[in-house]
Amino acid sequence: MSLIRRILNLQHRKRLDAEIQAELKSHIEMAAEDGIRRGMSEEEARREAVLRFGNAGLVHESVAREDMFLSLNSICSDALYAFRQLRRTPAFSIPAVLTLAIGIGASTAVFSLVQAFLLRPLPYPDASRLVMVWEQLRVFGIDRFPAPVADFLDYKNENRVFEDMGAVEDAHFVLRSGDYPERIFAVRTTANIFPMMGLHTVLGRTFSAAENQLGYANVAVLSYPLWEERFGFDRTIIGKDIVLDGKNYRVVGVLARNARFSLGYPQMPDVWVPLPLVADPARNTGQLQRL
């Protein structure tokens, strides 16, 4: 029996027991048939066969135990032999072990990234239908370049491919709340990003499309962790103002605890504010990532 099969048998004891039982029965039957061919009656041949093999239960346990311990003994022997060989040549062993450690660590890190970004499904509804669109600056060899607002409006108005298109722009604000200011990560976004990414509120609402236009009051949606840490689960926060970079923003909603959103950032945005959809004729405002 191969070493791999022996190791697998350690995890499948019931199947191993059945195989051993079938093997013993087969040998007893063959011994009985041999006795019948030698002129013995069926009863005598079977009794002789059973006596030849002895206590079937003990034989069964002996074979199973021997199989498992031979496997473990072989593995331990190989490990001890390898350790002795490495100890005899430390000048070779230490670099070899370090090289293996670095290689295994690097492989683990690469696999973790591949698992996170390529293999594991995104935590959004209909994730297979989500596409991120970038502009290109081929003259500079840049394949992924954020778009200005005017370009996004053109793409959205002329879109014949996607069911819907939304835009997100990174932002950082200084939040003044309580005794000390805090720099927080935020995003400016179009209102349709929330239903597109399956983001729901535990309090209040998200943005309306009208709030992406000029002339509307500044509004904000808080993440659940920010609501917990800075506002102590204050349910009366809806309708109140918070100060971001010296400007007042009225809180209209708080995202649910299980809300997930990332475009490759290490953390969830703390605050969401509307993205002003105002086209710049020079097309040099806005650093948008489009979904």
Secondary structure, DSSP 8 states (H G I E B T S, - for coil): --HHHHHHHHH-HHHHHHHHHHHHHHHHHHHHHHHHHTT--HHHHHHHHHHHH--HHHHHHHHHHHHHHHHHHHHHHHHHHHHHHHHH-HHHHHHHHHHHHHHHHHHHHHHHHHIIIIIS--SSTTGGG---B-EEEGGGTEEEE-B-HHHHHHHHHH-SS-S---EEEEEEEEEEETTEEEEEEEEEE-TTHHHHTT--EEEE----GGGGSTTS--EEEE-HHHHHHHHTT-GGGTT-EEEETTEEEEEEEEE-TT----SS-SS--SEEEE------TT--S--BEE-
